[in-house]
Amino acid sequence: MTDIRSKVLADLAFDRRTLMLGTTAGLTAVAAGGLTMLSSRPAFASPQINKPAPDFSAIDSNGKTVSLASLRGKIVALEWTNHDCPYVRKHYNTGNMQSLQKQAADAGIVWLSVISSPPGEQGNVTPEKANELTQTRKAAPAAVLLDPKGQVGRAYDARTTPQMFLINAEGTLVYMGGIDSIPSTRADDIEKATPYFKDAIVAVTKGEPVQNAVTRPYGCTVKYTTS
């Protein structure tokens, strides 16, 4: 019993840099030698491709309210981010994320970076820090949404940073998943990977269907508030 308990507790000892693959919801209820574990995360209602994207309203780093409804008629990109996450740093330190943001802006896409980390968790920032990060990294989002209560994140079932979503001009969710196909922190893997999100941007701006509309996100787990 002691060995089983030790193994279970060891399995739980993942930290902020835990790699998440697929659509697993964290811990499921399991029984091991009489020890029962229940999910430590609330159940999420997953958004669906080719269905209306979940509506949201959030305050950005400049104190302005941004809602999906107000952006109707525009293509919207959502990027879940955490500046301390090594998977996020991989794409910002190489300029890959900034390149995608600028490509999107040139195509008239509204790019919203979303920070769902609550106070006390990795990635949580003040509005001033969010703006500083945008400036120092030469990032080009239309806005950075601060979501410390996790309302937007839960609406989209966002589980990792980075995690990407694309909404067409009609408000329909047309892509959700990873930024690319190789789940690593190695910068040289970017060129080798299938650029899922970039491909989605190109397809939607051409009015074409997204070929890989649902892919497996990878990165650091989003730590939602429990209060």
C-alpha positions in Angstrom: 0.0 0.0 0.0 2.9 2.3 0.9 4.5 1.7 -2.5 1.3 2.3 -4.4 0.7 5.5 -2.5 4.3 6.7 -3.1 3.9 6.0 -6.8 0.6 7.9 -7.1 2.0 10.9 -5.2 5.1 10.9 -7.4 2.8 10.9 -10.5 1.1 14.0 -9.1 4.4 15.9 -8.7 4.2 17.7 -12.0 5.1 21.4 -11.9 4.4 24.5 -14.0 6.5 23.2 -16.8 4.5 20.0 -17.3 4.2 19.0 -20.9 0.5 18.6 -21.9 -0.3 16.5 -24.9 -3.8 15.7 -26.3 -7.0 16.5 -24.6 -6.6 14.9 -21.2 -8.3 16.7 -18.4 -5.6 16.4 -15.9 -6.3 13.7 -13.3 -9.2 11.4 -13.8 -10.7 9.5 -10.9 -8.7 6.4 -10.3 -8.5 3.8 -7.6 -5.2 2.2 -6.7 -5.1 -0.2 -3.7 -8.0 1.7 -2.0 -6.5 5.2 -2.6 -9.0 7.2 -4.7 -8.0 10.4 -6.5 -10.5 12.8 -8.0 -9.7 15.4 -10.7 -8.2 18.5 -9.2 -9.5 20.6 -12.1 -13.1 21.6 -12.9 -14.8 20.0 -15.8 -14.7 22.2 -18.9 -17.2 22.3 -21.8 -15.0 21.9 -24.8 -15.5 24.3 -27.8 -16.3 22.6 -31.1 -14.9 23.2 -34.5 -17.4 24.7 -37.1 -19.6 25.8 -34.2 -20.0 29.3 -32.8 -16.9 30.3 -30.8 -17.6 30.9 -27.1 -18.3 34.5 -26.5 -16.1 36.4 -24.0 -15.4 39.8 -22.6 -12.2 40.7 -20.9 -10.1 43.7 -19.9 -6.8 44.2 -21.8 -3.5 45.4 -20.5 -4.5 49.0 -21.3 -7.7 48.8 -19.3 -10.0 48.5 -22.3 -12.8 45.9 -22.6 -12.5 43.5 -25.5 -15.3 41.2 -26.4 -15.7 38.7 -29.2 -19.1 40.2 -30.1 -17.5 43.5 -30.8 -15.1 41.9 -33.3 -17.8 40.2 -35.4 -16.9 40.5 -39.1 -13.1 40.1 -38.3 -11.0 37.0 -38.1 -9.7 36.6 -34.5 -6.7 34.7 -33.3 -6.4 33.6 -29.7 -3.0 32.8 -28.2 -2.8 31.5 -24.6 0.6 32.6 -23.2 2.8 32.5 -20.2 6.1 34.4 -20.6 8.0 32.1 -18.1 7.0 28.9 -19.9 10.0 27.4 -21.9 7.6 26.3 -24.7 6.4 29.9 -25.0 10.0 31.3 -24.8 10.9 28.9 -27.7 8.6 30.7 -30.0 9.2 34.2 -28.8 13.0 34.0 -28.5 13.3 32.8 -32.1 10.8 35.4 -33.4 8.4 32.8 -34.6 5.4 34.0 -32.6 6.1 37.6 -33.5 6.3 36.6 -37.2 2.9 34.9 -37.0 1.4 37.9 -35.2 2.7 40.3 -37.9 1.5 38.0 -40.7 -1.9 37.9 -39.0 -2.0 41.7 -38.6 -1.1 42.2 -42.3 -4.1 39.9 -43.2 -6.4 42.0 -41.1 -6.7 39.4 -38.3 -7.2 40.6 -34.7 -4.6 38.7 -32.6 -5.4 38.5 -28.9 -2.8 37.1 -26.5 -4.6 35.7 -23.4 -3.0 35.3 -19.9 -5.1 33.1 -17.6 -2.6 32.7 -14.8 -4.0 33.8 -11.5 -2.0 35.7 -8.9 0.7 33.6 -7.3 1.0 31.3 -10.4 3.7 31.3 -13.0 2.8 33.7 -15.9 0.6 36.1 -13.9 1.5 39.7 -14.7 0.4 43.2 -14.0 -0.9 45.3 -16.9 2.3 47.2 -16.9 4.4 44.0 -17.1 2.2 42.7 -19.9 2.9 45.9 -21.9 6.6 45.7 -21.1 6.8 42.2 -22.4 5.0 43.2 -25.6 7.5 46.0 -26.1 10.7 44.2 -25.2 9.9 41.1 -27.2 8.7 43.2 -30.2 5.5 41.3 -30.1 2.5 42.5 -32.2 -0.8 41.4 -30.7 -3.8 43.7 -31.1 -4.3 43.3 -27.4 -3.2 41.3 -24.4 -6.2 40.1 -22.4 -5.8 39.6 -18.6 -7.9 36.6 -17.5 -6.8 35.9 -13.9 -10.1 34.4 -13.0 -9.8 32.0 -15.9 -13.2 32.8 -17.4 -12.0 33.1 -21.0 -9.6 30.2 -20.6 -12.3 27.9 -19.2 -14.7 28.9 -22.0 -12.2 27.7 -24.5 -10.9 24.8 -22.5 -7.4 26.2 -22.8 -5.0 23.9 -21.1 -1.5 24.8 -22.3 0.7 27.7 -23.2 1.0 28.2 -26.0 -2.4 27.1 -27.3 -4.0 28.5 -30.3 -7.5 29.2 -31.6 -8.8 30.8 -34.8 -12.2 32.2 -35.3 -13.5 33.3 -38.7 -15.3 36.5 -39.6 -18.7 34.8 -39.0 -17.7 33.9 -35.4 -17.2 30.2 -36.1 -14.3 28.4 -34.5 -12.2 26.9 -37.3 -9.0 25.9 -35.6 -7.9 24.9 -32.1 -4.7 23.2 -30.9 -1.0 23.5 -31.1 1.1 26.1 -32.8 3.0 23.3 -34.6 3.6 19.6 -34.6 6.7 19.1 -32.5 6.2 19.3 -28.8 9.7 20.4 -27.6 11.5 23.4 -26.3 14.2 23.2 -28.9 14.4 26.2 -31.2 15.7 24.2 -34.1 12.5 22.1 -34.2 10.5 25.0 -35.4 11.8 24.6 -39.0 11.2 20.9 -38.9 7.6 21.1 -37.6 4.4 21.3 -39.5 3.2 24.9 -38.8 -0.4 24.1 -38.0 -1.4 27.6 -36.9 0.3 29.3 -39.8 -1.4 27.0 -42.2 -4.7 27.7 -40.6 -4.2 31.5 -40.9 -3.3 31.1 -44.6 -6.4 28.9 -45.3 -8.9 31.1 -43.5 -7.6 34.3 -45.2 -8.0 32.6 -48.5 -11.5 31.5 -47.6 -10.5 27.8 -47.7 -11.2 25.1 -45.0 -8.5 24.4 -42.5 -7.1 21.0 -43.3 -5.9 20.2 -39.7 -8.6 21.9 -37.7 -8.0 20.2 -34.4 -4.4 19.3 -33.3 -2.7 18.4 -30.1 -1.6 21.4 -28.0 1.6 21.2 -26.1 3.3 23.4 -23.5 3.0 24.3 -19.8 -0.2 23.6 -18.0 -2.5 26.6 -17.5 -2.9 26.9 -13.7 -6.5 28.2 -13.1 -7.6 29.8 -9.9 -9.5 27.5 -7.5 -11.3 30.4 -5.8 
